[in-house]
Amino acid sequence: MSAALSVPVAILSGGVASRMRPLTDATPKAMLPVAGEPFIAHQLRMLARQGFDQVVLCVGYLGKRIEAYVGNGEPFGLQVRYSYESEDRLLWTGGALRHALSQLGDVFFILYGDSYLTAPLRPAAERFLASDAAGMMTVYHNTDRWDASNVLFRDGRIVGYSKERRSAEMRHIDYGFGGLRRAALDGYPEDVRLDLSEVFRALLARGQLLGCEVFQRFYEIGSPAGLAETEQYLTSHRGQA
């Protein structure tokens, strides 16, 4: 087995999950029960299996509930730390990462808090670390099957990315695992609202966004249909996932 990759993974788990109400009225999305236990448990075990050993949980809405369950991460074979945003003014995905830079260091990976990823992540992680790119996005040939495709990926490169301005040429989707070097966020003000997609678009415009294609689908709990499908998958793979 390869040595652990001691680069932190930031898990973005701070949002209010309005699409999942009323399930999230008093429960953070990361703590929604899936296949018999909170979803965050499945995510953390997945990361440990893939050879990561450090996690920074970026939390906000009901974040203390998550910390009370996960603790220092030892039961999951991980070292877990926490970066808290104010529940009264959440900073969005990019702002949450900017807020957590003191714990994340000079280079780190990113995982969305509602995604369960089945593809091997280590190859993309190692490719990013060996590159001089400021950012990395994994992409999946989605063709609008699991969600709306938002990436134009051609000849092994990302040549277009937008969540708002999608085109028929876009057949890939942001898979939900990425990487950043600190410099990618240094130009943004502290503690302001910032979407991670804006950071990725800026890096793409400068030729600093590495694209890594993966070939196994993702699951998500950001919608009721996604939650049901993830429940089915993780239940059928109990002991393996």
C-alpha positions in Angstrom: 0.0 0.0 0.0 1.3 3.5 -0.8 2.2 5.8 1.9 -0.4 8.3 3.1 -0.7 11.5 1.2 -0.2 14.1 3.9 -1.8 17.0 2.2 -5.0 18.3 3.7 -8.4 17.7 2.1 -10.9 20.6 2.7 -14.4 19.3 2.9 -16.9 22.1 2.2 -19.7 21.4 4.7 -20.9 24.9 5.8 -24.1 25.4 3.7 -27.7 25.5 4.9 -28.8 22.9 2.4 -32.1 24.7 1.6 -33.0 22.2 -1.2 -33.0 19.4 1.5 -35.5 21.0 3.9 -37.2 20.0 6.0 -34.6 17.2 6.6 -32.0 19.9 7.2 -34.0 22.2 9.4 -32.2 20.9 12.5 -29.6 18.7 11.0 -26.6 19.7 8.9 -26.5 18.0 5.5 -23.3 16.1 6.4 -25.1 14.5 9.3 -28.1 13.2 7.2 -28.5 9.5 7.8 -27.4 7.4 4.7 -27.2 3.6 4.8 -27.5 3.6 8.6 -25.0 6.3 9.6 -24.3 10.0 9.0 -23.2 10.8 5.4 -19.9 12.3 6.6 -18.8 8.9 7.9 -18.9 7.5 4.4 -16.9 10.4 3.0 -14.2 10.2 5.7 -13.8 6.4 5.2 -13.6 6.9 1.5 -10.8 9.4 1.9 -8.9 7.2 4.3 -9.2 4.2 1.9 -7.8 6.3 -0.9 -4.7 7.2 1.1 -5.4 10.7 2.5 -4.8 11.3 6.2 -5.6 14.9 6.9 -9.0 16.7 6.7 -10.1 20.2 7.4 -13.8 20.4 7.8 -15.1 23.8 6.6 -18.3 24.2 8.6 -20.9 26.8 9.4 -24.5 25.9 9.7 -24.9 23.6 12.7 -21.2 22.9 12.5 -20.9 21.9 16.1 -23.2 18.9 15.4 -20.6 17.7 12.8 -17.6 18.2 15.2 -19.4 16.4 18.0 -19.8 13.3 15.8 -16.4 13.3 13.9 -14.2 14.6 16.7 -10.5 14.5 15.9 -11.1 11.9 13.1 -9.2 9.1 14.9 -12.1 6.5 14.5 -11.9 7.1 10.7 -8.1 6.8 10.5 -7.7 10.5 9.9 -6.6 13.7 11.5 -9.5 16.2 11.4 -9.5 19.9 12.2 -12.2 22.5 11.8 -12.6 25.9 10.2 -15.8 27.7 11.4 -17.7 30.4 9.5 -20.3 32.5 11.1 -23.8 30.9 10.7 -25.1 34.5 10.2 -22.9 35.2 7.2 -21.7 32.1 5.3 -18.8 32.8 2.9 -19.8 30.4 0.1 -17.4 27.7 -1.2 -14.4 29.9 -2.2 -14.8 32.2 0.8 -14.8 29.2 3.2 -11.5 28.1 1.7 -10.0 31.6 1.9 -11.1 31.7 5.6 -9.4 28.3 6.3 -6.0 29.0 4.6 -4.2 29.2 8.0 -5.1 25.5 8.5 -4.8 24.4 4.9 -1.3 25.6 4.1 0.3 26.1 0.7 -1.4 23.3 -1.2 -4.6 21.4 -0.5 -7.4 19.4 -2.0 -11.1 20.1 -2.0 -14.2 17.9 -1.7 -17.8 19.0 -1.7 -19.6 18.1 1.5 -22.5 16.4 -0.3 -20.5 14.3 -2.8 -19.6 10.6 -2.6 -16.9 9.8 -5.2 -16.3 6.3 -6.5 -13.3 7.0 -8.8 -9.7 6.7 -7.7 -8.6 10.2 -6.5 -5.0 9.6 -5.7 -3.7 9.7 -9.4 -5.3 13.1 -9.9 -3.9 14.3 -6.6 -0.4 13.2 -7.4 -0.5 14.6 -10.9 -1.5 18.0 -9.4 1.3 17.9 -6.8 3.9 17.2 -9.6 2.6 20.1 -11.7 3.2 23.8 -11.5 -0.6 24.5 -11.9 -2.3 26.7 -9.4 -5.4 24.7 -9.4 -6.8 21.3 -10.5 -10.3 20.1 -11.3 -11.3 16.5 -11.9 -13.9 16.1 -14.6 -16.3 13.3 -15.6 -17.9 12.6 -19.0 -21.4 13.2 -17.8 -23.5 14.2 -20.8 -26.1 15.6 -18.5 -26.9 12.2 -17.0 -26.3 12.9 -13.3 -26.4 16.7 -13.4 -26.0 19.5 -16.0 -22.6 19.2 -17.7 -20.6 22.4 -17.2 -17.1 21.7 -18.6 -15.7 21.7 -22.1 -12.8 19.2 -21.9 -10.9 18.6 -25.1 -7.6 16.8 -25.8 -6.9 16.3 -22.1 -7.5 20.0 -21.2 -10.2 22.1 -19.8 -11.0 24.8 -22.4 -14.3 26.0 -21.0 -16.1 26.0 -17.6 -19.3 27.7 -16.4 -22.2 26.8 -14.2 -24.2 29.7 -15.6 -23.3 29.7 -19.3 -23.5 26.1 -20.4 -23.2 25.1 -24.1 -24.1 22.0 -26.1 -20.4 21.3 -26.5 -20.0 20.8 -22.7 -20.1 17.0 -22.1 -18.1 16.9 -18.9 -18.9 18.0 -15.3 -16.9 19.2 -12.4 -16.6 15.8 -10.5 -16.3 17.3 -7.0 -12.6 16.8 -6.2 -10.1 19.5 -6.8 -6.9 21.1 -5.7 -5.5 24.6 -5.1 -2.3 26.2 -4.2 -2.5 29.0 -1.7 -1.5 31.6 -4.3 -4.8 30.9 -6.2 -6.7 32.5 -3.3 -4.2 35.1 -2.1 -5.7 37.8 -4.4 -9.1 37.7 -2.9 -10.1 39.7 0.2 -10.6 37.9 3.5 -14.0 37.0 4.8 -16.0 38.0 1.7 -18.4 35.8 -0.1 -16.8 34.0 -3.0 -17.8 31.0 -5.1 -15.2 28.4 -5.9 -16.4 28.4 -9.5 -15.2 32.0 -9.8 -11.7 31.0 -8.6 -11.6 28.1 -11.1 -12.7 30.4 -14.0 -10.0 32.9 -13.2 -7.4 30.1 -13.1 -8.6 28.8 -16.4 -8.4 32.2 -18.0 -4.7 32.4 -16.9 -3.9 28.9 -18.1 -3.4 27.7 -14.5 -6.2 25.1 -14.2 -5.1 21.5 -14.6 -7.9 19.1 -15.8 -7.8 15.4 -14.7 -10.5 13.1 -16.2 -12.0 10.3 -14.1 -14.2 7.5 -15.3 -16.5 6.4 -12.5 -19.6 8.3 -11.6 -20.3 10.3 -8.5 -23.2 10.2 -6.0 -24.6 13.2 -4.1 -27.0 14.1 -1.3 -27.8 17.6 -2.4 -31.2 16.8 -3.7 -33.9 14.3 -2.5 -33.5 12.2 -5.6 -29.7 12.2 -5.1 -30.1 11.2 -1.5 -32.3 8.2 -2.4 -29.8 7.1 -5.1 -26.8 7.4 -2.7 -28.7 5.5 0.0 -29.3 2.7 -2.5 -25.7 2.6 -3.6 -24.1 2.7 -0.2 -26.5 0.2 1.2 -25.7 -2.2 -1.6 -22.0 -1.7 -1.1 -22.0 -1.9 2.7 -18.6 -3.0 4.0 -17.0 -2.0 0.6 -17.8 1.8 0.6 
